[in-house]
Amino acid sequence: MTTKHYHVMAGFHGCIPEDNQVYTNTKSAEEGLKEVRDMLKESGNKLRGSIKGHYFEVVKKTDALCDYIDIESCNEEECLKEIEE
């Protein structure tokens, strides 16, 4: 039996994500997405996207360490070990 969970990932287009946080439900994943979005905005980066769409793209960089942040759902049990540790 697999358990659905969510990844908030940040990275550069065409590359493996630089950051990957695992959450057990959509609400907590959206909170994680908001945290990363807010950090990027505080540094003066301009973003487009939405929490509802589970995706933001950096359209004007100042010091962003990523091009995008998004939420992806997953059913791989291996990922949940990160939460349990």
TAJOCOR-V725450 format. One record per backbone hydrogen bond with DSSP energy under -0.5 kcal/mol. NH is the residue of the N-H (numbers start at 0). CO is the residue of the C=O. E is the energy in kcal/mol with one decimal. If there is no record, write none. Layout:
((NH	CO	E) (NH	CO	E))
//
This chain:
((3	1	-0.5) (4	73	-2.4) (5	22	-2.9) (6	71	-2.9) (7	20	-2.8) (8	6	-0.7) (8	69	-2.6) (9	18	-2.1) (10	67	-1.7) (14	11	-2.0) (17	9	-1.5) (18	9	-2.2) (20	7	-2.5) (22	5	-3.0) (28	24	-1.9) (29	25	-2.7) (30	26	-1.8) (31	27	-2.1) (32	28	-2.4) (33	29	-2.3) (34	30	-2.0) (35	31	-1.9) (36	32	-2.6) (37	33	-2.9) (38	34	-2.1) (39	35	-2.3) (40	36	-2.5) (41	37	-2.6) (42	38	-1.1) (43	40	-2.1) (44	39	-1.9) (45	59	-2.5) (47	56	-2.1) (49	54	-1.7) (53	50	-1.3) (54	49	-1.6) (55	68	-2.6) (56	47	-2.7) (57	66	-2.9) (58	45	-2.7) (58	56	-0.6) (59	45	-1.6) (66	10	-3.6) (67	10	-1.7) (68	55	-2.3) (69	8	-2.3) (70	53	-2.0) (71	6	-2.3) (73	4	-2.4) (76	74	-0.5) (78	75	-1.0) (79	75	-0.6) (79	76	-1.0) (80	76	-0.6) (80	77	-1.1) (81	78	-1.5) (82	79	-0.6) (83	79	-1.7) (84	80	-1.5))
//
